[in-house]
């Protein structure tokens, strides 16, 4: 199955769309936070990504962390929800 955002983009073009996402704050034994350097922008950030259709937020978190770091998430606690116009952003590809 093609990614949900790819399918939506084929239908609506460059219009603004709502894409829920997840981010993981992963701490080691010294309470240091794991950051990754993005391949597309070079910026440092938390592992995470978009939630796919029919996927729970936890399933997306597990998948994204595994894809981006190779780590397996066994448990997670939700800690924040952000939404609203101040959360709009464009990806490096223009979406």
OpenMM code with the backbone's topology and positions (N, CA, C; nanometers):
from openmm import Vec3, app, unit

residues = "UNK UNK UNK UNK UNK UNK UNK UNK UNK UNK UNK UNK UNK UNK UNK UNK UNK UNK UNK UNK UNK UNK UNK UNK UNK UNK UNK UNK UNK UNK UNK UNK UNK UNK UNK UNK UNK UNK UNK UNK UNK UNK UNK UNK UNK UNK UNK UNK UNK UNK UNK UNK UNK UNK UNK UNK UNK UNK UNK UNK UNK UNK UNK UNK UNK UNK UNK UNK UNK UNK UNK UNK UNK UNK UNK UNK UNK UNK UNK UNK UNK UNK UNK UNK UNK UNK UNK UNK UNK UNK UNK UNK UNK UNK UNK".split()
positions = [
    Vec3(0.0851, -0.1180, 0.0000),
    Vec3(0.0000, 0.0000, 0.0000),
    Vec3(0.0897, 0.1243, 0.0000),
    Vec3(0.0558, 0.2184, -0.0871),
    Vec3(0.1352, 0.3417, -0.0921),
    Vec3(0.1102, 0.4246, 0.0337),
    Vec3(0.2070, 0.5056, 0.0732),
    Vec3(0.1851, 0.5898, 0.1910),
    Vec3(0.0625, 0.6797, 0.1747),
    Vec3(-0.0072, 0.6985, 0.2837),
    Vec3(-0.1297, 0.7773, 0.2851),
    Vec3(-0.1084, 0.9165, 0.2275),
    Vec3(-0.0014, 0.9836, 0.2699),
    Vec3(0.0205, 1.1208, 0.2230),
    Vec3(0.0444, 1.1248, 0.0721),
    Vec3(0.1082, 1.0229, 0.0171),
    Vec3(0.1287, 1.0166, -0.1283),
    Vec3(-0.0049, 1.0074, -0.1998),
    Vec3(-0.0948, 0.9241, -0.1476),
    Vec3(-0.2268, 0.9088, -0.2081),
    Vec3(-0.3067, 1.0386, -0.1996),
    Vec3(-0.3043, 1.1030, -0.0820),
    Vec3(-0.3771, 1.2292, -0.0648),
    Vec3(-0.3206, 1.3360, -0.1575),
    Vec3(-0.1882, 1.3452, -0.1671),
    Vec3(-0.1245, 1.4430, -0.2558),
    Vec3(-0.1695, 1.4236, -0.3996),
    Vec3(-0.1859, 1.2989, -0.4436),
    Vec3(-0.2286, 1.2732, -0.5812),
    Vec3(-0.3708, 1.3244, -0.6052),
    Vec3(-0.4490, 1.3365, -0.4983),
    Vec3(-0.5870, 1.3828, -0.5110),
    Vec3(-0.6025, 1.5337, -0.4939),
    Vec3(-0.5253, 1.5941, -0.4037),
    Vec3(-0.5461, 1.7365, -0.3716),
    Vec3(-0.4309, 1.8272, -0.4125),
    Vec3(-0.3261, 1.7712, -0.4677),
    Vec3(-0.2133, 1.8536, -0.5099),
    Vec3(-0.1408, 1.9143, -0.3911),
    Vec3(-0.1056, 2.0420, -0.4019),
    Vec3(-0.0259, 2.1099, -0.2987),
    Vec3(-0.1103, 2.1793, -0.1917),
    Vec3(-0.2426, 2.1577, -0.1905),
    Vec3(-0.3259, 2.2174, -0.0848),
    Vec3(-0.2786, 2.1709, 0.0522),
    Vec3(-0.3029, 2.2538, 0.1524),
    Vec3(-0.2652, 2.2208, 0.2892),
    Vec3(-0.3478, 2.1011, 0.3370),
    Vec3(-0.2805, 2.0016, 0.3933),
    Vec3(-0.3491, 1.8837, 0.4466),
    Vec3(-0.3090, 1.8623, 0.5925),
    Vec3(-0.3926, 1.7905, 0.6634),
    Vec3(-0.3694, 1.7580, 0.8035),
    Vec3(-0.3009, 1.6226, 0.8106),
    Vec3(-0.1813, 1.6191, 0.8671),
    Vec3(-0.1056, 1.4944, 0.8789),
    Vec3(-0.0602, 1.4788, 1.0237),
    Vec3(-0.1257, 1.3920, 1.1006),
    Vec3(-0.0817, 1.3690, 1.2385),
    Vec3(0.0578, 1.3075, 1.2401),
    Vec3(0.1352, 1.3445, 1.3394),
    Vec3(0.2698, 1.2917, 1.3507),
    Vec3(0.3035, 1.2549, 1.4938),
    Vec3(0.4124, 1.1827, 1.5093),
    Vec3(0.4601, 1.1400, 1.6403),
    Vec3(0.6088, 1.1711, 1.6515),
    Vec3(0.6535, 1.1932, 1.7746),
    Vec3(0.7949, 1.2150, 1.8047),
    Vec3(0.8279, 1.1389, 1.9322),
    Vec3(0.9503, 1.0867, 1.9395),
    Vec3(0.9930, 1.0104, 2.0564),
    Vec3(1.1044, 1.0845, 2.1287),
    Vec3(1.0894, 1.0967, 2.2593),
    Vec3(1.1990, 1.1439, 2.3433),
    Vec3(1.2569, 1.0193, 2.4087),
    Vec3(1.3759, 0.9812, 2.3644),
    Vec3(1.4400, 0.8589, 2.4116),
    Vec3(1.5600, 0.8997, 2.4969),
    Vec3(1.5591, 0.8521, 2.6219),
    Vec3(1.6656, 0.8854, 2.7169),
    Vec3(1.7532, 0.7637, 2.7426),
    Vec3(1.8827, 0.7873, 2.7618),
    Vec3(1.9712, 0.6794, 2.8029),
    Vec3(1.9865, 0.6802, 2.9548),
    Vec3(2.0763, 0.5986, 3.0066),
    Vec3(2.0937, 0.5853, 3.1511),
    Vec3(2.1395, 0.7154, 3.2177),
    Vec3(2.2030, 0.8030, 3.1404),
    Vec3(2.2498, 0.9320, 3.1931),
    Vec3(2.1486, 1.0446, 3.1671),
    Vec3(2.0284, 1.0091, 3.1275),
    Vec3(1.9220, 1.1044, 3.0936),
    Vec3(1.9589, 1.1960, 2.9776),
    Vec3(2.0438, 1.1475, 2.8872),
    Vec3(2.0742, 1.2210, 2.7649),
    Vec3(1.9691, 1.1863, 2.6603),
    Vec3(1.9303, 1.2853, 2.5801),
    Vec3(1.8253, 1.2680, 2.4794),
    Vec3(1.8878, 1.2265, 2.3463),
    Vec3(1.8288, 1.1251, 2.2836),
    Vec3(1.8731, 1.0804, 2.1521),
    Vec3(1.8207, 1.1763, 2.0460),
    Vec3(1.9116, 1.2328, 1.9681),
    Vec3(1.8754, 1.3169, 1.8542),
    Vec3(1.9284, 1.2515, 1.7275),
    Vec3(1.8653, 1.2829, 1.6169),
    Vec3(1.9136, 1.2339, 1.4883),
    Vec3(1.9286, 1.3518, 1.3940),
    Vec3(2.0234, 1.3408, 1.3026),
    Vec3(2.0413, 1.4463, 1.2045),
    Vec3(1.9591, 1.4100, 1.0815),
    Vec3(1.8704, 1.5021, 1.0424),
    Vec3(1.7833, 1.4774, 0.9276),
    Vec3(1.8646, 1.4763, 0.7986),
    Vec3(1.8368, 1.3794, 0.7136),
    Vec3(1.9066, 1.3707, 0.5852),
    Vec3(1.8622, 1.4820, 0.4903),
    Vec3(1.7362, 1.5289, 0.5032),
    Vec3(1.6840, 1.6273, 0.4078),
    Vec3(1.7243, 1.7710, 0.4389),
    Vec3(1.7406, 1.8052, 0.5664),
    Vec3(1.7721, 1.9440, 0.6026),
    Vec3(1.9036, 1.9591, 0.6771),
    Vec3(1.9547, 1.8488, 0.7320),
    Vec3(2.0758, 1.8560, 0.8122),
    Vec3(2.0506, 1.8996, 0.9555),
    Vec3(1.9268, 1.9342, 0.9901),
    Vec3(1.8920, 1.9772, 1.1258),
    Vec3(1.8866, 1.8557, 1.2186),
    Vec3(1.9083, 1.8812, 1.3481),
    Vec3(1.8984, 1.7769, 1.4494),
    Vec3(1.7590, 1.7783, 1.5095),
    Vec3(1.7053, 1.6600, 1.5377),
    Vec3(1.5718, 1.6530, 1.5954),
    Vec3(1.5436, 1.5171, 1.6570),
    Vec3(1.4225, 1.5035, 1.7050),
    Vec3(1.3764, 1.3787, 1.7661),
    Vec3(1.3328, 1.2807, 1.6584),
    Vec3(1.3517, 1.1506, 1.6799),
    Vec3(1.2998, 1.0524, 1.5856),
    Vec3(1.1472, 1.0593, 1.5815),
    Vec3(1.0912, 1.0430, 1.4649),
    Vec3(0.9458, 1.0448, 1.4515),
    Vec3(0.9046, 1.0595, 1.3075),
    Vec3(0.7741, 1.0752, 1.2882),
    Vec3(0.7228, 1.0906, 1.1529),
    Vec3(0.5721, 1.0882, 1.1509),
    Vec3(0.5169, 1.0678, 1.0326),
    Vec3(0.3732, 1.0738, 1.0110),
    Vec3(0.3041, 0.9431, 1.0492),
    Vec3(0.1808, 0.9568, 1.0962),
    Vec3(0.0953, 0.8418, 1.1242),
    Vec3(0.0286, 0.8018, 0.9931),
    Vec3(0.0373, 0.6737, 0.9592),
    Vec3(-0.0254, 0.6233, 0.8373),
    Vec3(-0.1713, 0.5862, 0.8642),
    Vec3(-0.2498, 0.5783, 0.7585),
    Vec3(-0.3909, 0.5416, 0.7669),
    Vec3(-0.4040, 0.4036, 0.8328),
    Vec3(-0.4991, 0.3886, 0.9243),
    Vec3(-0.5270, 0.2647, 0.9980),
    Vec3(-0.4180, 0.2271, 1.0978),
    Vec3(-0.3309, 0.3201, 1.1319),
    Vec3(-0.2232, 0.2962, 1.2272),
    Vec3(-0.2516, 0.3775, 1.3527),
    Vec3(-0.2295, 0.3194, 1.4698),
    Vec3(-0.2432, 0.3972, 1.5926),
    Vec3(-0.1192, 0.4849, 1.6095),
    Vec3(-0.1285, 0.5826, 1.6974),
    Vec3(-0.0131, 0.6681, 1.7240),
    Vec3(0.1030, 0.5850, 1.7784),
    Vec3(0.0735, 0.4897, 1.8671),
    Vec3(0.1799, 0.4044, 1.9213),
    Vec3(0.2438, 0.3200, 1.8117),
    Vec3(0.1632, 0.2624, 1.7236),
    Vec3(0.2179, 0.1827, 1.6129),
    Vec3(0.3075, 0.2692, 1.5238),
    Vec3(0.2646, 0.3921, 1.4985),
    Vec3(0.3462, 0.4833, 1.4173),
    Vec3(0.4781, 0.5149, 1.4875),
    Vec3(0.4725, 0.5368, 1.6179),
    Vec3(0.5929, 0.5664, 1.6948),
    Vec3(0.6910, 0.4494, 1.6881),
    Vec3(0.6416, 0.3295, 1.7093),
    Vec3(0.7258, 0.2097, 1.7031),
    Vec3(0.7890, 0.1979, 1.5644),
    Vec3(0.7079, 0.2131, 1.4603),
    Vec3(0.7578, 0.1995, 1.3227),
    Vec3(0.8614, 0.3059, 1.2896),
    Vec3(0.8294, 0.4319, 1.3188),
    Vec3(0.9196, 0.5420, 1.2846),
    Vec3(1.0528, 0.5313, 1.3595),
    Vec3(1.0484, 0.4994, 1.4885),
    Vec3(1.1728, 0.4865, 1.5651),
    Vec3(1.2557, 0.3704, 1.5106),
    Vec3(1.1906, 0.2595, 1.4776),
    Vec3(1.2638, 0.1453, 1.4211),
    Vec3(1.3263, 0.1834, 1.2868),
    Vec3(1.2493, 0.2498, 1.1995),
    Vec3(1.3010, 0.2891, 1.0682),
    Vec3(1.4185, 0.3862, 1.0797),
    Vec3(1.4096, 0.4788, 1.1725),
    Vec3(1.5084, 0.5863, 1.1791),
    Vec3(1.6280, 0.5568, 1.2691),
    Vec3(1.6128, 0.4663, 1.3662),
    Vec3(1.7225, 0.4424, 1.4609),
    Vec3(1.7603, 0.2955, 1.4750),
    Vec3(1.6725, 0.2057, 1.4350),
    Vec3(1.6963, 0.0634, 1.4567),
    Vec3(1.6565, 0.0166, 1.5956),
    Vec3(1.6087, 0.1079, 1.6797),
    Vec3(1.5678, 0.0728, 1.8158),
    Vec3(1.4248, 0.0207, 1.8175),
    Vec3(1.3959, -0.0664, 1.9127),
    Vec3(1.2611, -0.1197, 1.9319),
    Vec3(1.1973, -0.0536, 2.0535),
    Vec3(1.0831, 0.0079, 2.0349),
    Vec3(1.0075, 0.0708, 2.1436),
    Vec3(0.9156, -0.0347, 2.2041),
    Vec3(0.9227, -0.0512, 2.3357),
    Vec3(0.8364, -0.1474, 2.4044),
    Vec3(0.7204, -0.0777, 2.4748),
    Vec3(0.7432, 0.0438, 2.5222),
    Vec3(0.6363, 0.1185, 2.5871),
    Vec3(0.6618, 0.2664, 2.5658),
    Vec3(0.5549, 0.3427, 2.5749),
    Vec3(0.5648, 0.4882, 2.5582),
    Vec3(0.4508, 0.5529, 2.6350),
    Vec3(0.4750, 0.6740, 2.6773),
    Vec3(0.3723, 0.7522, 2.7457),
    Vec3(0.3470, 0.8800, 2.6672),
    Vec3(0.2216, 0.9081, 2.6340),
    Vec3(0.1938, 1.0353, 2.5662),
    Vec3(0.2232, 1.1510, 2.6609),
    Vec3(0.2782, 1.2585, 2.6065),
    Vec3(0.3101, 1.3698, 2.6945),
    Vec3(0.2625, 1.5047, 2.6439),
    Vec3(0.2257, 1.5159, 2.5181),
    Vec3(0.1823, 1.6458, 2.4688),
    Vec3(0.1038, 1.6272, 2.3388),
    Vec3(0.0173, 1.7210, 2.3137),
    Vec3(-0.0569, 1.7257, 2.1881),
    Vec3(-0.0505, 1.8686, 2.1391),
    Vec3(-0.0031, 1.8863, 2.0184),
    Vec3(0.0081, 2.0199, 1.9602),
    Vec3(-0.0772, 2.0255, 1.8347),
    Vec3(-0.1539, 2.1329, 1.8216),
    Vec3(-0.2340, 2.1525, 1.7013),
    Vec3(-0.2620, 2.3014, 1.6855),
    Vec3(-0.3201, 2.3368, 1.5746),
    Vec3(-0.3543, 2.4761, 1.5496),
    Vec3(-0.2679, 2.5375, 1.4410),
    Vec3(-0.3002, 2.6597, 1.4031),
    Vec3(-0.2306, 2.7230, 1.2903),
    Vec3(-0.0808, 2.7448, 1.3136),
    Vec3(-0.0391, 2.7550, 1.4386),
    Vec3(0.1029, 2.7746, 1.4667),
    Vec3(0.1842, 2.6459, 1.4467),
    Vec3(0.1167, 2.5348, 1.4194),
    Vec3(0.1855, 2.4081, 1.3959),
    Vec3(0.2023, 2.3767, 1.2471),
    Vec3(0.1620, 2.4671, 1.1606),
    Vec3(0.1772, 2.4437, 1.0169),
    Vec3(0.3238, 2.4583, 0.9774),
    Vec3(0.3679, 2.3691, 0.8900),
    Vec3(0.5032, 2.3815, 0.8378),
    Vec3(0.5088, 2.3155, 0.7009),
    Vec3(0.6096, 2.3507, 0.6261),
    Vec3(0.6314, 2.2918, 0.4946),
    Vec3(0.7544, 2.2014, 0.5011),
    Vec3(0.7442, 2.0851, 0.4422),
    Vec3(0.8585, 1.9939, 0.4365),
    Vec3(0.9588, 2.0474, 0.3353),
    Vec3(1.0817, 1.9974, 0.3401),
    Vec3(1.1815, 2.0432, 0.2430),
    Vec3(1.1392, 2.0195, 0.0985),
    Vec3(1.0511, 1.9194, 0.0761),
    Vec3(1.0004, 1.8926, -0.0595),
    Vec3(0.8895, 1.9857, -0.1035),
    Vec3(0.8484, 2.0766, -0.0142),
    Vec3(0.7458, 2.1739, -0.0498),
    Vec3(0.6073, 2.1407, 0.0009),
    Vec3(0.5865, 2.0210, 0.0551),
    Vec3(0.4541, 1.9851, 0.1091),
    Vec3(0.4298, 2.0585, 0.2383),
] * unit.nanometer
topology = app.Topology()
chain = topology.addChain("A")
for resn in residues:
    res = topology.addResidue(resn, chain)
    for name in ("N", "CA", "C"):
        topology.addAtom(name, app.Element.getBySymbol(name[0]), res)
